[in-house]
């Protein structure tokens, strides 16, 4: 009989005494969740207003999906993907972006048979193995808006408007950086001219861009190194190389933006770091971020992606906002605490004694059914402890129910700002609180 292969024992790496999160991956704590919920609600409201429908795709995808779509010579594919082989010996990865996954879903589920265009929005975590720094993590979250199935330039303009309106709804001061990188035909001639110019300035390029010069010279236009930016400032501009179709498309996009009064900046050196983009590309910059080092997001057209992945030729356009950066900027907005406080619970239920605890349990459900958020610590017996928690929670009112109040059929309402207390009929407390909150 053939000898059995000995199974290799897995090496167990001992964990430190105190576990901690992986580098570049962060917990979102309860104190921050209120900001996340607020921003996501704003985004989903805008998505519904513009007729987008939500799609969710798996976090794990086949690595080949992104090699084919994003491009094998991009930084994402070469350096930044979390890729591994599963038990079935398939090469899989944590998704490094969402657009390719949505295009894959569009093909796989026959969405081309639906009325076109198909408007989708996507919300979820993205993973890239890059050096963590301010506003950039290895796990981050994106809010994507994509329209598939229609080539009209008005779609590009409307998506730019949606990105602008999303930021406006959060009172973020932004401008839109816009460019056209043409199609594969006119971009080919531009690449030759660009490479010729950059080769003459090779000594001034950073180490990374010297390598890019051989593989993907367009990426040099996006480099943030000062020496490279000085070189780029004199480089040929792609708008001068656009074919008539691409030029006509871009002019239409700009005319729609002018009509919509969306503030934009023509940025002739704006490119995107993914190979599937063509024609219109754009980024969302804070007005205070003159060099775009911390762009809130960006996007553009990707007319060839669906076909590259095996589907029928399908024009598409989309963008994504990085939620970590958006939320970080939102926290700096004047008066943001007041906006967020509207989302917080307004009342605290304090009780003393077993009978009062039972009554309070039912009262909490009465408030919940009316859409009034309340805080409680029913497990606590000390009234002093409960009032300390109520004071720290920032509620408007604390309702106090003790044994005496249960017997009398009353409850105490305490205004947490003025410290004034009054006794009212227990049966009238829900409508009374509704009335007082409306008057706030």
Protein Blocks (a to p, Z undefined) as FASTA:
>chain_A
ZZdddddddddddddfbdcddehiacddfklmmmmmmmmmmmmmmmmmnopacddddfbd
cfklmmmmnopkbmklmmmpccdddfkopacdddfbfklmmmmmmmmnopmmpccddddd
ddddddddddddehiafbdcddddddehiabfklmmmmmmmmmmmmmmnopacdddddde
bjfklmmmmmmmmmmmmmmmmmmpcfklmmmmmmmmmlmmmpcbfklmmmmmmgccfklm
ccfklmmmmmmmmmmmmmnopacdddfkbccfbfkbghjadddddfklmnopacfbdcdd
dfklmmmnopacdddddddddfklmmmmmmmpghklmmmmmmpcfbdcddedjklmmmmm
mmmmmmmmnopacdddfkbmblklmmmmmmmnopabdcdddfklmmnopacdddfklopa
cdddfklmmmmmmmmmmmZZ
